[in-house]
């Protein structure tokens, strides 16, 4: 699981869970085939489609020097019907928020 950093829990990602789509932040150098292989191997599911976009790093000022955080890639993974990732399912997210 070198490439997958963490699951994203936002309003949009929770809405996407109803469509069997999961949102993950991954390392920016990872390829789509690597991420697909890691997800299928680690979670034991079949991936139907993957969408990705690169999010820019945010600017951070350190006294007179303007720096920035690292950019990262976000993947939206669609699973085949009948498969789900139980640790990232909507029921678990709703129970943790209450």
Biopython code that builds the backbone (N, CA, C, O; Angstrom):
import numpy as np
from Bio.PDB.StructureBuilder import StructureBuilder

atoms = [
    (1, "UNK", "N", (0.826, -1.186, 0.000)),
    (1, "UNK", "CA", (0.000, 0.000, 0.000)),
    (1, "UNK", "C", (0.870, 1.249, 0.000)),
    (1, "UNK", "O", (0.593, 2.206, 0.722)),
    (2, "UNK", "N", (1.920, 1.236, -0.809)),
    (2, "UNK", "CA", (2.822, 2.377, -0.842)),
    (2, "UNK", "C", (2.162, 3.619, -1.420)),
    (2, "UNK", "O", (2.409, 4.724, -0.938)),
    (3, "UNK", "N", (1.323, 3.460, -2.452)),
    (3, "UNK", "CA", (0.798, 4.605, -3.168)),
    (3, "UNK", "C", (-0.435, 5.226, -2.564)),
    (3, "UNK", "O", (-0.659, 6.423, -2.749)),
    (4, "UNK", "N", (-1.251, 4.467, -1.846)),
    (4, "UNK", "CA", (-2.494, 4.999, -1.302)),
    (4, "UNK", "C", (-2.204, 5.654, 0.043)),
    (4, "UNK", "O", (-1.682, 5.010, 0.953)),
    (5, "UNK", "N", (-2.544, 6.942, 0.165)),
    (5, "UNK", "CA", (-2.270, 7.665, 1.407)),
    (5, "UNK", "C", (-3.426, 7.538, 2.389)),
    (5, "UNK", "O", (-3.234, 7.051, 3.504)),
    (6, "UNK", "N", (-4.629, 7.969, 1.994)),
    (6, "UNK", "CA", (-5.778, 7.887, 2.895)),
    (6, "UNK", "C", (-7.061, 8.108, 2.114)),
    (6, "UNK", "O", (-7.046, 8.611, 0.991)),
    (7, "UNK", "N", (-8.170, 7.723, 2.729)),
    (7, "UNK", "CA", (-9.491, 7.933, 2.137)),
    (7, "UNK", "C", (-9.951, 9.353, 2.426)),
    (7, "UNK", "O", (-9.651, 9.907, 3.484)),
    (8, "UNK", "N", (-10.674, 9.934, 1.493)),
    (8, "UNK", "CA", (-11.176, 11.294, 1.621)),
    (8, "UNK", "C", (-12.616, 11.233, 2.099)),
    (8, "UNK", "O", (-13.433, 10.514, 1.525)),
    (9, "UNK", "N", (-12.935, 11.989, 3.156)),
    (9, "UNK", "CA", (-14.303, 12.040, 3.672)),
    (9, "UNK", "C", (-14.781, 13.485, 3.575)),
    (9, "UNK", "O", (-14.509, 14.309, 4.449)),
    (10, "UNK", "N", (-15.499, 13.773, 2.492)),
    (10, "UNK", "CA", (-16.106, 15.078, 2.274)),
    (10, "UNK", "C", (-17.573, 14.851, 1.926)),
    (10, "UNK", "O", (-18.011, 13.709, 1.789)),
    (11, "UNK", "N", (-18.324, 15.925, 1.786)),
    (11, "UNK", "CA", (-19.729, 15.793, 1.401)),
    (11, "UNK", "C", (-19.867, 15.094, 0.055)),
    (11, "UNK", "O", (-20.718, 14.221, -0.114)),
    (12, "UNK", "N", (-19.029, 15.479, -0.898)),
    (12, "UNK", "CA", (-19.103, 14.870, -2.223)),
    (12, "UNK", "C", (-18.711, 13.401, -2.184)),
    (12, "UNK", "O", (-19.365, 12.579, -2.826)),
    (13, "UNK", "N", (-17.657, 13.047, -1.445)),
    (13, "UNK", "CA", (-17.226, 11.652, -1.409)),
    (13, "UNK", "C", (-18.275, 10.765, -0.727)),
    (13, "UNK", "O", (-18.422, 9.598, -1.090)),
    (14, "UNK", "N", (-18.996, 11.300, 0.244)),
    (14, "UNK", "CA", (-20.060, 10.521, 0.885)),
    (14, "UNK", "C", (-21.226, 10.329, -0.079)),
    (14, "UNK", "O", (-21.846, 9.265, -0.092)),
    (15, "UNK", "N", (-21.533, 11.349, -0.890)),
    (15, "UNK", "CA", (-22.570, 11.192, -1.920)),
    (15, "UNK", "C", (-22.168, 10.150, -2.959)),
    (15, "UNK", "O", (-23.013, 9.395, -3.439)),
    (16, "UNK", "N", (-20.890, 10.103, -3.306)),
    (16, "UNK", "CA", (-20.412, 9.156, -4.307)),
    (16, "UNK", "C", (-20.465, 7.713, -3.816)),
    (16, "UNK", "O", (-20.501, 6.787, -4.626)),
    (17, "UNK", "N", (-20.471, 7.510, -2.490)),
    (17, "UNK", "CA", (-20.553, 6.153, -1.957)),
    (17, "UNK", "C", (-21.845, 5.463, -2.385)),
    (17, "UNK", "O", (-21.879, 4.240, -2.520)),
    (18, "UNK", "N", (-22.909, 6.241, -2.600)),
    (18, "UNK", "CA", (-24.172, 5.659, -3.056)),
    (18, "UNK", "C", (-24.050, 5.078, -4.458)),
    (18, "UNK", "O", (-24.784, 4.156, -4.813)),
    (19, "UNK", "N", (-23.123, 5.612, -5.260)),
    (19, "UNK", "CA", (-22.887, 5.112, -6.614)),
    (19, "UNK", "C", (-21.767, 4.088, -6.662)),
    (19, "UNK", "O", (-21.286, 3.745, -7.742)),
    (20, "UNK", "N", (-21.345, 3.596, -5.501)),
    (20, "UNK", "CA", (-20.268, 2.608, -5.378)),
    (20, "UNK", "C", (-18.939, 3.190, -5.867)),
    (20, "UNK", "O", (-18.136, 2.490, -6.484)),
    (21, "UNK", "N", (-18.714, 4.487, -5.583)),
    (21, "UNK", "CA", (-17.476, 5.152, -5.933)),
    (21, "UNK", "C", (-16.764, 5.589, -4.652)),
    (21, "UNK", "O", (-17.383, 6.150, -3.748)),
    (22, "UNK", "N", (-15.480, 5.329, -4.588)),
    (22, "UNK", "CA", (-14.681, 5.632, -3.408)),
    (22, "UNK", "C", (-13.596, 6.634, -3.784)),
    (22, "UNK", "O", (-13.011, 6.547, -4.863)),
    (23, "UNK", "N", (-13.329, 7.584, -2.892)),
    (23, "UNK", "CA", (-12.367, 8.646, -3.146)),
    (23, "UNK", "C", (-11.148, 8.446, -2.256)),
    (23, "UNK", "O", (-11.270, 8.328, -1.036)),
    (24, "UNK", "N", (-9.961, 8.408, -2.882)),
    (24, "UNK", "CA", (-8.712, 8.186, -2.164)),
    (24, "UNK", "C", (-7.678, 9.210, -2.601)),
    (24, "UNK", "O", (-7.630, 9.580, -3.775)),
    (25, "UNK", "N", (-6.857, 9.669, -1.679)),
    (25, "UNK", "CA", (-5.685, 10.461, -2.025)),
    (25, "UNK", "C", (-4.517, 9.501, -2.165)),
    (25, "UNK", "O", (-4.305, 8.631, -1.320)),
    (26, "UNK", "N", (-3.762, 9.670, -3.242)),
    (26, "UNK", "CA", (-2.641, 8.779, -3.523)),
    (26, "UNK", "C", (-1.398, 9.622, -3.782)),
    (26, "UNK", "O", (-1.487, 10.839, -3.941)),
    (27, "UNK", "N", (-0.248, 8.974, -3.825)),
    (27, "UNK", "CA", (0.991, 9.684, -4.118)),
    (27, "UNK", "C", (0.942, 10.196, -5.545)),
    (27, "UNK", "O", (0.396, 9.536, -6.429)),
    (28, "UNK", "N", (1.506, 11.356, -5.769)),
    (28, "UNK", "CA", (1.403, 11.987, -7.081)),
    (28, "UNK", "C", (2.183, 11.227, -8.153)),
    (28, "UNK", "O", (1.864, 11.357, -9.335)),
    (29, "UNK", "N", (3.182, 10.447, -7.787)),
    (29, "UNK", "CA", (3.974, 9.703, -8.765)),
    (29, "UNK", "C", (3.401, 8.353, -9.138)),
    (29, "UNK", "O", (3.947, 7.679, -10.011)),
    (30, "UNK", "N", (2.318, 7.938, -8.504)),
    (30, "UNK", "CA", (1.738, 6.629, -8.777)),
    (30, "UNK", "C", (0.935, 6.655, -10.073)),
    (30, "UNK", "O", (0.292, 7.653, -10.396)),
    (31, "UNK", "N", (0.980, 5.554, -10.807)),
    (31, "UNK", "CA", (0.213, 5.462, -12.045)),
    (31, "UNK", "C", (-1.152, 4.852, -11.766)),
    (31, "UNK", "O", (-1.385, 4.273, -10.705)),
    (32, "UNK", "N", (-2.054, 4.992, -12.741)),
    (32, "UNK", "CA", (-3.410, 4.463, -12.598)),
    (32, "UNK", "C", (-3.392, 2.938, -12.458)),
    (32, "UNK", "O", (-4.150, 2.381, -11.662)),
    (33, "UNK", "N", (-2.548, 2.271, -13.212)),
    (33, "UNK", "CA", (-2.505, 0.809, -13.148)),
    (33, "UNK", "C", (-1.974, 0.331, -11.805)),
    (33, "UNK", "O", (-2.440, -0.680, -11.280)),
    (34, "UNK", "N", (-1.000, 1.048, -11.243)),
    (34, "UNK", "CA", (-0.494, 0.692, -9.915)),
    (34, "UNK", "C", (-1.582, 0.822, -8.865)),
    (34, "UNK", "O", (-1.757, -0.074, -8.039)),
    (35, "UNK", "N", (-2.322, 1.940, -8.887)),
    (35, "UNK", "CA", (-3.384, 2.166, -7.908)),
    (35, "UNK", "C", (-4.468, 1.110, -8.061)),
    (35, "UNK", "O", (-4.960, 0.584, -7.063)),
    (36, "UNK", "N", (-4.848, 0.791, -9.292)),
    (36, "UNK", "CA", (-5.867, -0.228, -9.529)),
    (36, "UNK", "C", (-5.410, -1.571, -8.971)),
    (36, "UNK", "O", (-6.189, -2.274, -8.327)),
    (37, "UNK", "N", (-4.160, -1.928, -9.213)),
    (37, "UNK", "CA", (-3.626, -3.195, -8.703)),
    (37, "UNK", "C", (-3.618, -3.209, -7.175)),
    (37, "UNK", "O", (-3.989, -4.215, -6.570)),
    (38, "UNK", "N", (-3.199, -2.104, -6.538)),
    (38, "UNK", "CA", (-3.153, -2.040, -5.076)),
    (38, "UNK", "C", (-4.546, -2.148, -4.464)),
    (38, "UNK", "O", (-4.737, -2.854, -3.473)),
    (39, "UNK", "N", (-5.523, -1.449, -5.051)),
    (39, "UNK", "CA", (-6.892, -1.487, -4.519)),
    (39, "UNK", "C", (-7.468, -2.893, -4.644)),
    (39, "UNK", "O", (-8.059, -3.409, -3.695)),
    (40, "UNK", "N", (-7.300, -3.518, -5.814)),
    (40, "UNK", "CA", (-7.835, -4.867, -6.014)),
    (40, "UNK", "C", (-7.149, -5.876, -5.102)),
    (40, "UNK", "O", (-7.801, -6.777, -4.574)),
    (41, "UNK", "N", (-5.853, -5.736, -4.914)),
    (41, "UNK", "CA", (-5.108, -6.680, -4.077)),
    (41, "UNK", "C", (-5.414, -6.495, -2.596)),
    (41, "UNK", "O", (-5.656, -7.474, -1.889)),
    (42, "UNK", "N", (-5.405, -5.244, -2.115)),
    (42, "UNK", "CA", (-5.550, -4.988, -0.690)),
    (42, "UNK", "C", (-6.989, -5.168, -0.208)),
    (42, "UNK", "O", (-7.217, -5.766, 0.844)),
    (43, "UNK", "N", (-7.970, -4.652, -0.972)),
    (43, "UNK", "CA", (-9.359, -4.706, -0.537)),
    (43, "UNK", "C", (-10.115, -5.908, -1.085)),
    (43, "UNK", "O", (-11.222, -6.185, -0.625)),
    (44, "UNK", "N", (-9.552, -6.636, -2.058)),
    (44, "UNK", "CA", (-10.215, -7.807, -2.614)),
    (44, "UNK", "C", (-11.463, -7.462, -3.417)),
    (44, "UNK", "O", (-12.475, -8.154, -3.306)),
    (45, "UNK", "N", (-11.411, -6.410, -4.220)),
    (45, "UNK", "CA", (-12.550, -5.958, -5.020)),
    (45, "UNK", "C", (-12.128, -5.887, -6.486)),
    (45, "UNK", "O", (-10.945, -6.012, -6.804)),
    (46, "UNK", "N", (-13.096, -5.687, -7.372)),
    (46, "UNK", "CA", (-12.832, -5.500, -8.795)),
    (46, "UNK", "C", (-13.135, -4.050, -9.166)),
    (46, "UNK", "O", (-14.233, -3.557, -8.908)),
    (47, "UNK", "N", (-12.172, -3.377, -9.764)),
    (47, "UNK", "CA", (-12.317, -1.977, -10.145)),
    (47, "UNK", "C", (-12.883, -1.905, -11.562)),
    (47, "UNK", "O", (-12.362, -2.537, -12.481)),
    (48, "UNK", "N", (-13.951, -1.129, -11.728)),
    (48, "UNK", "CA", (-14.564, -0.967, -13.040)),
    (48, "UNK", "C", (-14.003, 0.257, -13.764)),
    (48, "UNK", "O", (-13.722, 0.182, -14.960)),
    (49, "UNK", "N", (-13.836, 1.379, -13.068)),
    (49, "UNK", "CA", (-13.322, 2.607, -13.685)),
    (49, "UNK", "C", (-12.574, 3.424, -12.643)),
    (49, "UNK", "O", (-12.785, 3.278, -11.439)),
    (50, "UNK", "N", (-11.688, 4.295, -13.141)),
    (50, "UNK", "CA", (-10.928, 5.173, -12.261)),
    (50, "UNK", "C", (-10.846, 6.552, -12.895)),
    (50, "UNK", "O", (-10.576, 6.679, -14.089)),
    (51, "UNK", "N", (-11.079, 7.578, -12.096)),
    (51, "UNK", "CA", (-10.898, 8.965, -12.521)),
    (51, "UNK", "C", (-9.898, 9.602, -11.570)),
    (51, "UNK", "O", (-9.916, 9.335, -10.369)),
    (52, "UNK", "N", (-9.031, 10.438, -12.108)),
    (52, "UNK", "CA", (-8.036, 11.064, -11.246)),
    (52, "UNK", "C", (-7.859, 12.520, -11.640)),
    (52, "UNK", "O", (-8.088, 12.910, -12.785)),
    (53, "UNK", "N", (-7.450, 13.305, -10.668)),
    (53, "UNK", "CA", (-7.034, 14.669, -10.926)),
    (53, "UNK", "C", (-5.976, 15.050, -9.903)),
    (53, "UNK", "O", (-5.945, 14.542, -8.782)),
    (54, "UNK", "N", (-5.107, 15.966, -10.332)),
    (54, "UNK", "CA", (-4.012, 16.400, -9.470)),
    (54, "UNK", "C", (-4.403, 17.709, -8.816)),
    (54, "UNK", "O", (-4.778, 18.669, -9.488)),
    (55, "UNK", "N", (-4.313, 17.736, -7.504)),
    (55, "UNK", "CA", (-4.647, 18.936, -6.739)),
    (55, "UNK", "C", (-3.361, 19.686, -6.414)),
    (55, "UNK", "O", (-2.389, 19.069, -5.976)),
    (56, "UNK", "N", (-3.333, 20.998, -6.617)),
    (56, "UNK", "CA", (-2.104, 21.750, -6.366)),
    (56, "UNK", "C", (-1.832, 21.909, -4.876)),
    (56, "UNK", "O", (-2.748, 21.871, -4.054)),
    (57, "UNK", "N", (-0.567, 22.085, -4.547)),
    (57, "UNK", "CA", (-0.195, 22.348, -3.165)),
    (57, "UNK", "C", (-0.609, 23.747, -2.744)),
    (57, "UNK", "O", (-0.764, 24.633, -3.585)),
    (58, "UNK", "N", (-0.784, 23.944, -1.473)),
    (58, "UNK", "CA", (-1.187, 25.252, -0.958)),
    (58, "UNK", "C", (0.045, 26.073, -0.610)),
    (58, "UNK", "O", (1.078, 25.536, -0.210)),
    (59, "UNK", "N", (-0.084, 27.383, -0.768)),
    (59, "UNK", "CA", (1.009, 28.283, -0.434)),
    (59, "UNK", "C", (1.174, 28.415, 1.074)),
    (59, "UNK", "O", (0.188, 28.540, 1.801)),
    (60, "UNK", "N", (2.389, 28.389, 1.534)),
    (60, "UNK", "CA", (2.686, 28.548, 2.961)),
    (60, "UNK", "C", (3.829, 29.541, 3.118)),
    (60, "UNK", "O", (4.884, 29.399, 2.500)),
    (61, "UNK", "N", (3.601, 30.540, 3.948)),
    (61, "UNK", "CA", (4.638, 31.539, 4.173)),
    (61, "UNK", "C", (5.435, 31.164, 5.418)),
    (61, "UNK", "O", (4.875, 30.859, 6.472)),
    (62, "UNK", "N", (6.777, 31.195, 5.263)),
    (62, "UNK", "CA", (7.681, 30.962, 6.384)),
    (62, "UNK", "C", (8.547, 32.216, 6.528)),
    (62, "UNK", "O", (9.646, 32.315, 5.983)),
    (63, "UNK", "N", (8.003, 33.156, 7.277)),
    (63, "UNK", "CA", (8.599, 34.489, 7.437)),
    (63, "UNK", "C", (8.739, 35.162, 6.070)),
    (63, "UNK", "O", (7.723, 35.340, 5.399)),
    (64, "UNK", "N", (9.939, 35.546, 5.617)),
    (64, "UNK", "CA", (9.994, 36.264, 4.333)),
    (64, "UNK", "C", (9.906, 35.350, 3.106)),
    (64, "UNK", "O", (9.737, 35.833, 1.986)),
    (65, "UNK", "N", (10.017, 34.058, 3.308)),
    (65, "UNK", "CA", (10.061, 33.121, 2.182)),
    (65, "UNK", "C", (8.679, 32.526, 1.953)),
    (65, "UNK", "O", (8.029, 32.062, 2.890)),
    (66, "UNK", "N", (8.240, 32.542, 0.708)),
    (66, "UNK", "CA", (6.957, 31.931, 0.353)),
    (66, "UNK", "C", (7.227, 30.509, -0.131)),
    (66, "UNK", "O", (7.905, 30.310, -1.139)),
    (67, "UNK", "N", (6.698, 29.527, 0.583)),
    (67, "UNK", "CA", (6.855, 28.134, 0.206)),
    (67, "UNK", "C", (5.516, 27.544, -0.190)),
    (67, "UNK", "O", (4.538, 28.271, -0.366)),
    (68, "UNK", "N", (5.469, 26.247, -0.329)),
    (68, "UNK", "CA", (4.212, 25.572, -0.660)),
    (68, "UNK", "C", (4.264, 24.127, -0.197)),
    (68, "UNK", "O", (5.338, 23.550, -0.025)),
    (69, "UNK", "N", (3.100, 23.560, -0.002)),
    (69, "UNK", "CA", (3.018, 22.145, 0.339)),
    (69, "UNK", "C", (3.073, 21.331, -0.946)),
    (69, "UNK", "O", (2.919, 21.878, -2.038)),
    (70, "UNK", "N", (3.287, 20.055, -0.823)),
    (70, "UNK", "CA", (3.388, 19.181, -1.982)),
    (70, "UNK", "C", (2.016, 18.991, -2.624)),
    (70, "UNK", "O", (0.995, 18.975, -1.936)),
    (71, "UNK", "N", (2.004, 18.848, -3.950)),
    (71, "UNK", "CA", (0.755, 18.534, -4.625)),
    (71, "UNK", "C", (0.471, 17.042, -4.463)),
    (71, "UNK", "O", (1.372, 16.265, -4.147)),
    (72, "UNK", "N", (-0.768, 16.650, -4.678)),
    (72, "UNK", "CA", (-1.135, 15.251, -4.546)),
    (72, "UNK", "C", (-2.217, 14.908, -5.551)),
    (72, "UNK", "O", (-2.826, 15.798, -6.143)),
    (73, "UNK", "N", (-2.452, 13.645, -5.742)),
    (73, "UNK", "CA", (-3.423, 13.165, -6.710)),
    (73, "UNK", "C", (-4.599, 12.545, -5.975)),
    (73, "UNK", "O", (-4.423, 11.831, -4.988)),
    (74, "UNK", "N", (-5.803, 12.825, -6.467)),
    (74, "UNK", "CA", (-7.013, 12.257, -5.896)),
    (74, "UNK", "C", (-7.637, 11.323, -6.928)),
    (74, "UNK", "O", (-7.828, 11.703, -8.083)),
    (75, "UNK", "N", (-7.952, 10.094, -6.506)),
    (75, "UNK", "CA", (-8.546, 9.093, -7.391)),
    (75, "UNK", "C", (-9.973, 8.829, -6.941)),
    (75, "UNK", "O", (-10.236, 8.667, -5.750)),
    (76, "UNK", "N", (-10.897, 8.785, -7.900)),
    (76, "UNK", "CA", (-12.270, 8.354, -7.647)),
    (76, "UNK", "C", (-12.404, 7.001, -8.317)),
    (76, "UNK", "O", (-12.359, 6.895, -9.543)),
    (77, "UNK", "N", (-12.567, 5.972, -7.511)),
    (77, "UNK", "CA", (-12.556, 4.587, -7.991)),
    (77, "UNK", "C", (-13.970, 4.044, -7.979)),
    (77, "UNK", "O", (-14.641, 4.068, -6.947)),
    (78, "UNK", "N", (-14.428, 3.552, -9.126)),
    (78, "UNK", "CA", (-15.746, 2.938, -9.248)),
    (78, "UNK", "C", (-15.572, 1.427, -9.228)),
    (78, "UNK", "O", (-14.808, 0.867, -10.015)),
    (79, "UNK", "N", (-16.287, 0.774, -8.321)),
    (79, "UNK", "CA", (-16.206, -0.676, -8.207)),
    (79, "UNK", "C", (-17.315, -1.339, -9.009)),
    (79, "UNK", "O", (-18.358, -0.740, -9.270)),
    (80, "UNK", "N", (-17.070, -2.585, -9.394)),
    (80, "UNK", "CA", (-18.098, -3.343, -10.102)),
    (80, "UNK", "C", (-19.257, -3.619, -9.157)),
    (80, "UNK", "O", (-19.057, -3.705, -7.946)),
    (81, "UNK", "N", (-20.480, -3.761, -9.700)),
    (81, "UNK", "CA", (-21.641, -4.050, -8.842)),
    (81, "UNK", "C", (-21.429, -5.325, -8.029)),
    (81, "UNK", "O", (-20.904, -6.319, -8.529)),
    (82, "UNK", "N", (-21.845, -5.275, -6.775)),
    (82, "UNK", "CA", (-21.681, -6.414, -5.878)),
    (82, "UNK", "C", (-20.455, -6.329, -5.003)),
    (82, "UNK", "O", (-20.334, -7.097, -4.049)),
    (83, "UNK", "N", (-19.542, -5.423, -5.291)),
    (83, "UNK", "CA", (-18.333, -5.246, -4.489)),
    (83, "UNK", "C", (-18.455, -3.962, -3.671)),
    (83, "UNK", "O", (-19.108, -3.007, -4.093)),
    (84, "UNK", "N", (-17.827, -3.948, -2.511)),
    (84, "UNK", "CA", (-17.757, -2.741, -1.694)),
    (84, "UNK", "C", (-16.541, -2.843, -0.788)),
    (84, "UNK", "O", (-16.000, -3.925, -0.560)),
    (85, "UNK", "N", (-16.135, -1.710, -0.286)),
    (85, "UNK", "CA", (-15.025, -1.658, 0.680)),
    (85, "UNK", "C", (-15.661, -1.375, 2.029)),
    (85, "UNK", "O", (-16.080, -0.244, 2.276)),
    (86, "UNK", "N", (-15.749, -2.378, 2.923)),
    (86, "UNK", "CA", (-16.508, -2.199, 4.161)),
    (86, "UNK", "C", (-15.967, -1.101, 5.074)),
    (86, "UNK", "O", (-16.755, -0.418, 5.728)),
    (87, "UNK", "N", (-14.668, -0.913, 5.138)),
    (87, "UNK", "CA", (-14.125, 0.105, 6.047)),
    (87, "UNK", "C", (-14.412, 1.521, 5.559)),
    (87, "UNK", "O", (-14.308, 2.469, 6.337)),
    (88, "UNK", "N", (-14.770, 1.683, 4.282)),
    (88, "UNK", "CA", (-15.041, 3.004, 3.733)),
    (88, "UNK", "C", (-16.507, 3.186, 3.362)),
    (88, "UNK", "O", (-16.856, 4.165, 2.702)),
    (89, "UNK", "N", (-17.372, 2.263, 3.773)),
    (89, "UNK", "CA", (-18.768, 2.331, 3.362)),
    (89, "UNK", "C", (-19.489, 3.481, 4.046)),
    (89, "UNK", "O", (-19.002, 4.027, 5.036)),
    (90, "UNK", "N", (-20.647, 3.844, 3.520)),
    (90, "UNK", "CA", (-21.397, 5.003, 4.015)),
    (90, "UNK", "C", (-21.883, 4.779, 5.442)),
    (90, "UNK", "O", (-21.894, 5.719, 6.237)),
    (91, "UNK", "N", (-22.284, 3.563, 5.784)),
    (91, "UNK", "CA", (-22.783, 3.291, 7.132)),
    (91, "UNK", "C", (-21.706, 3.534, 8.173)),
    (91, "UNK", "O", (-21.992, 4.080, 9.238)),
    (92, "UNK", "N", (-20.469, 3.139, 7.885)),
    (92, "UNK", "CA", (-19.382, 3.359, 8.834)),
    (92, "UNK", "C", (-19.091, 4.841, 9.003)),
    (92, "UNK", "O", (-18.832, 5.291, 10.119)),
    (93, "UNK", "N", (-19.128, 5.619, 7.904)),
    (93, "UNK", "CA", (-18.865, 7.060, 7.992)),
    (93, "UNK", "C", (-19.945, 7.770, 8.771)),
    (93, "UNK", "O", (-19.644, 8.683, 9.540)),
    (94, "UNK", "N", (-21.202, 7.378, 8.595)),
    (94, "UNK", "CA", (-22.287, 8.030, 9.330)),
    (94, "UNK", "C", (-22.222, 7.700, 10.803)),
    (94, "UNK", "O", (-22.514, 8.561, 11.632)),
    (95, "UNK", "N", (-21.846, 6.470, 11.164)),
    (95, "UNK", "CA", (-21.761, 6.086, 12.570)),
    (95, "UNK", "C", (-20.620, 6.815, 13.271)),
    (95, "UNK", "O", (-20.731, 7.123, 14.458)),
    (96, "UNK", "N", (-19.526, 7.097, 12.566)),
    (96, "UNK", "CA", (-18.407, 7.792, 13.193)),
    (96, "UNK", "C", (-18.724, 9.264, 13.433)),
    (96, "UNK", "O", (-18.212, 9.859, 14.381)),
    (97, "UNK", "N", (-19.565, 9.858, 12.584)),
    (97, "UNK", "CA", (-19.870, 11.281, 12.719)),
    (97, "UNK", "C", (-20.890, 11.555, 13.825)),
    (97, "UNK", "O", (-20.992, 12.696, 14.274)),
    (98, "UNK", "N", (-21.639, 10.565, 14.278)),
    (98, "UNK", "CA", (-22.637, 10.801, 15.311)),
    (98, "UNK", "C", (-22.100, 10.526, 16.692)),
    (98, "UNK", "O", (-22.823, 10.679, 17.677)),
]
sb = StructureBuilder()
sb.init_structure("model")
sb.init_model(0)
sb.init_chain("A")
sb.init_seg("    ")
for serial, (resi, resn, name, xyz) in enumerate(atoms, 1):
    if name == "N":
        sb.init_residue(resn, " ", resi, " ")
    sb.init_atom(name, np.array(xyz, "f"), 0.0, 1.0, " ", f" {name:<3s}", serial, name[0])
structure = sb.get_structure()
